């Protein structure tokens, strides 16, 4: 027999649920809205935007950096953290990730990266971000304090995906809900540039599939014309709505494209091969006069001079990989950031991942071993991505007035042997506990087997 709830029982259960909800709300409020003042004193402070302070103090109040300097005064009542022997850096920024959009790549139910359809400008990643993913605390414990979730982005060069994938969203890596975590719901519109890739891997037959070049070229031409049409229609729609909103039916796709088509925000154009990069730059920058950020960019190092000339910023992917082409030098991927820097290209580095976001500092650290100056490397995962995406007034460096997203480390944070001791997000120290540390403690403290008796 099915058990029935009485009204009294329902009230008891709902009351308990309300109490739990109230506790969660109060916990969230105390964590995110605390007025506590912190001072990290006697640390080596790497400001990124200015000179490094060898023995300085950072004061944090109301979620922001109140002051920083060699003689910054510590307010009365502040909680002082002894920074002797420690480095303080801006929080690391993974500017192209899939954090919150995927948990286990091989399990479709845990992936919410791509919507159905080829043109999805109305989609924003924030809507799908899962704040309780285990990947966020793992990344946070390694110094990543904020990230951008990118929708509709294929997993690698030559991968299929929507032509317009949607809007990338920036958020902090701490909070109960995405609304608490959100920095900016829309920092860029993702476009997967139609590639002239005649050869692809057919997973149905586990063999290479080759298409005629003419067929591939016709398909690319059709898709680029569609992108051009969307840009033109979005401009016309925005102008018409401004003149007489009541006479123009609302179109969510064209509305979402408006700030991008008019140059207010950047297109995040995924192109990997040299030929595709050249075509994408010609289309967006030369022909349509759009604001463009090149993402993915596996072979950006081959066209560094062009990117510098056209002032196209680049967000490159991980360095710890071999090049796809047998004709490229073995260290092409690892040296790519150095090549871009020497050419004068504004660039940042990202993981383009979810579970691997924690490796962000080590990926850029690898580039240091292949010619990239250390200060440029740190900038590539802090201030540079913030500037590229228009968030540098909020994050990216240690300056008064900016959000207090900070990393405190014992040793160089780009070195795998160093230790992260504190992470601040919006001025609040966050837990460094992760699923990894929980499992480590669980099995380290497992019961010892009883002595065998005979």
N, C-alpha and C positions, 0 to 999 in steps of 0.2 A: 504494500500500500504506500502511495506517495504521501510524504509528510507535509502537512499544511502549516503555514506560518499564521499565527494570530496577529492581530494588530499590535498588541503589546510587544510580541516578539519582534515584529518589524520595526517598531519604534526603538527597541533596545539595540537592534543591529544597526539601524540607520544612525542612531546616536553615537555608537562606537565608531562607525565610519566617519561621522562628522568630527569626532575627537581626533581620529588619526589624520584627517585632512587638515584640521586646525594645527596639529603638531607639525605636520609637514610644511604648512604655510609659514608658521612661526620660525621653523628651522631655516627655511629658505630665506626669510626676511633677515634673520640674524646673520646668516652667512653672507648675503649679498648686500645688505644695507647697513652693515655695522659702521658706526662712526668712529671706531677705534683708530688711533694714530700709531703708526709704526715708524721706526727709524733703524735703518741698517747702517751701522757705524764702523768705520775703520776698514772698509772694503776697497778693493780695486774696482772702480766703476768705469765700465766701458760704455760711454754715452752713445757711440756710433755717429751722432750728428756733430759732435765736437771732440775735443781732446779727452783722452783717458785720464781719469783722476786716480792716482796711485793710492791715496789714503783719504778717502772721502766718506761722505754721509748722504744717504738718500732718505728723505722724509716723505711718508705716504699719509694722506688724509682724505677722507671722503671719496675714496676710490681713485684718486689722482695723485700724481707726483707733486708734492707741495714745494719742495726745494731739493737741490742737489749741489754739492760742492765740497771743497776741502774743509771749509769751516761753516757748513750749513748748521744752524742752531737746532738742537733737539727740543721740541716743545715739551712743557711739563706734562706728565702723565702718559707720555708715549711709551709703547713697548719697544725696548731697544734690543736689536739683534746684533750680537758681536760678529762683525764682518772680518775679523782678523784672519788673513790667509784665504779669504774668499773673493770670488769675482762676481760682480753684479752686471748683468747684461739685459737689454730689452728682451721681452718675450719673443720666442721664435714664431714665425708666421709661415704656415704652409699654404701658399696662395692658390694652389690647384690640387685639391684633394677630393676624395670620395667619402670623407668622414661623415658618419651618420646616415649614409645612403646605402651602405652595404655592410654585412656582418661576415658571412661566409660565402665566398665567390661561387662555390659549386652548388649552393643551395638557393634555388631561384626565389623562394619565399622570403629570403633575407636580403634581397637586392631590390632597390627602388631607384635605380640610376637613370633609366630611360623611359620616356612615355612613348606610346604608340603614335606613329605618324612621322613624316619627314620634316614638318615645320611646326615647332612647338614654342614660339616665343613667349606665350602667356604663362608657361611653366616656370616656377622658381624653386630652387633647391630647398630653401628653408621649410617649405611645406612638408617635405618628406624626411627631413633630418630627424633621427631618433636620438634624443639626448641621453638615453640610458645605454647606448652601445658600449661594450667593453673596450672598444678601440680608443675612446676618448680619454679615459684615465691613464691608459698605457702611454699615449702620446704626451699627455700633460706631465706625467712623471719624468719625461725626458726634456722638458723645457718648452714644449710647444703650447702656447697660451691662446692662440687664435688661429683660425683657418678659414678657407673658402671651400664650400661644397659645390661641386660642378656637376650639373645635370647633363645627360645626353652626350657624354663624352666616351668614345670607344676606348678600349683598353690598350690599343697599340697601333703602330703605323700600319696603314692598310686595312684596319678594322672597319667594319660597316657601322653606321650609326645615323641618326637623324641629321639632316643638313643644318637646321637651326635647332639646337638642343634645349635651349631655355636659358634662364637667368641664374648666374652664379651668386651665392649668398655667403656673406662673411659673418662669422659668429665666434664668440668666446668659448673656450672649452671648459666651461663650468656653468651650472644652472639647472634648475628643475625642468624648465620648459624652453623651447626654442625662442619664445618671446623674451625671456630673461637673458638668453645668451646672444641674441641678435645684435650685430653691429650695423649691418646694412643688408637689406633683403636682396638688393640687385646691384652688383658691382660690375657686371659685364654680361654680354649676351654671347653664348657659345655658338660658334659656327664650325662645323666640320667641313673643311674645304674639300670639294669633290676632287678626289685624287685621280691622276692619270696612271692608275695601277692596273696593268693588263694581266698580271699574274697574281693569283691568290691561292690560299690553301683551302681545299674542299674537305670539310670534316666528315662529310657523308662517305667519301671514298678514301680519305686519308691520303690524298695525292694533290699535286699542284694542278691548278686549273688556269689555262691561259685563254684570254679573250682577244679577239681581233682589236688592233689599236683603233681602227675607225669606229668601232662600236663603243669603246671606252671614251673616245673623244667626243662623240655625239652625246653621250650621257652626261659628260662633264659640262658641255656647252648648255644643255637643257637646264641643268641644275644651277649653273651660274646665272643664267637668265632669270630663273625663278628668284634667286637672291636679290638680283637687281630690281625685279618687280616689287618684292616686298619692301625694299628700301624706298622706292618711289611712292608706293601706295601709302606707306606709313607717314611720309612727309605730307602728302596730300590730305590724308585723314586728319592729321594733327592741325593743319591749317584750317580745314573745313570745320572741325570741332571748335576751334578758337573763335571762328566768325559766327557760328550759329549752332550750338550744341543740340538744340531741340530739333533741328531739321536733319541731323545726321545720326543714323542708327549706330549704337555703340558696338564696336568690334574690339574684343579683348586682345586679339593677336596684334592688330595694328596699333592699339593703344600701348601695348608693352614695348613695341619696336620704336615708338616715338623718340625717346631720349637718345637712342642709338643712331637712328637715321638722321637726326639733326646735330649729331656730333657732341652731345652733352656727356655721353658715357661711351666706353670703348667696346668694340667687338672683340671677343676672345676667339681668335681664329686658329683652329687646330690644323696645322700643316706640318708634315714631317720631312718629306723629301725635298731636295734642292729645287727641282722644277716646280713643285707645288707651292713652295714658299715664294718663289719669284712670281708665279701667277697670282697668288693671293695678295701680295703687296701691290702688284700692278692694278688689280681689281679694286681693292678697298682704298688704297692711298692715292694712286695716280688717277684712276678713272672716276671714282665716286667720292673722293675727298673725305673719307671716313676716319674716325679715330680707331686705330687698330693695335691690339696686343697680340703678338705671335705666341701661341702656346704649343706644347708638345715639342716641336722644333728639333727633331733628332739631328737634322743636318743643317741647322742654323749656322754652325761654324763655317760651313762652305760658302755662305753668302753674307758673312759678317760685314763686309764693306758696304753692301747694299743696304742692310738693316741700319747701319750707322748713318749712311747718307739720308735715308728716308725717315730717320728718327723713329723707328719702330721698336718699342721695347719688347723684350723676349722673356718668357718664363720657361726655362729649360727643365728637363726631367732629371731623374737620378743619374749620377755619374758612375755608380758601381755596376757597370755593365760593359760588355763588349759591343762593338759596332755591328750593325746588321749586315753591312756589305763586306765581302772578303777583300775588296780593293782598298778599304780605309785602313789607316794605321791602327794598331791594336789599342792605342791609348786615346783614340779620337773622342770617345764619350767622356773620359775622365779629364781630358784637357780642354773640352769645349768651353767651359766658363772662362778659362784663361784667354782663349782665342777671342771670345766676344769682348772681354774686358779690354784687351790690347787694341781692338778695333774701335773702341769707343761706344760700344752698344750698351744701352741701359738694360740690365738683366737681373732676374731673380732666379732662384732654384726652388723646385717643388718636387714632391714625391709622386703625384698623380695616383695616390693610393689611399687606402684606409688603414689596413693593418700595419703598413710600413711607414706611416707618418712619423713614428718614433725615431726612425733612422735619419730624419731630416738633417740634424747637425753633422752626422757622420758622412752623409752624401756630399755636402759642401766642403767638409773637411778633407775629403779625398781630393777635391780639386786643388786644394792648397799644395798637396804633394806634386801637382802637375802644373805649377807655375802661377796659380792665382794668389795674390797677396792676401794675407790673413784678414786684414781689416775689410777688404772688399768681400771676402767670403762671409764674414759675419753680417755685413750690410745686406748681402744677397738673401738672407733669410729673416731680416728684420725691417730695416727702413726701405730698402729698394722695392720689395713687393707692395708695401704700404703706399709708396709714391706712385707706383705703376697703376694701382687700383683706386687711387684718390682717397686713401685713408690715413695719410701721413699726419694730418692734424690731430689724430686720435692716438695712434700707436706707431711703433717702429724705432723709437729712440728714447733716451732717458732725459727728458726736459720737463721743467715745471709746466703744469697745466695738462699734460698728456695723461691718458689712462695708465694706472700703475699695473701694467702687465710686465712682470719682471722675473728673471731667472737668477738664482743665486747658486753658484757652483764652487766646488773645491777642485781647482784646476781648470784648464781650458775646456769650455763646454763643447767644443768641436772634436775633442779627443774622447775616444770610447772608454779610456781608463778613468776619466774624471767622474765626479759624483755630483748630482744635483741635490742640494740640501734644502732649498726652499723654492716654491713657485708662488707668485702673487698674480691673481687675476682680478682686475677691477679693484685693486687695493686690498684684497683679502687673501691671506695665505690658504692654499688649497691642499687637500690631502694628496700624498704621493703614493698611497696604497693602490694597488692594481690587482687584477686577477692573477697576474704572475706572482706578486709578493704573497698573496693569500695562499696560493697553491704551494709556494716554497715553504711557508711557515707550517702549513698543514702536514706536509710530508716530512719536514725536518723534525717535527714533534710527534711523529706517529709512534704508537706504543711499541715498545720493544718486545720481541717474542719471548715467551716464558722459557726458562731453561728446560731443556729436554730431560725427562726422567726415565730411567730404565728399571 
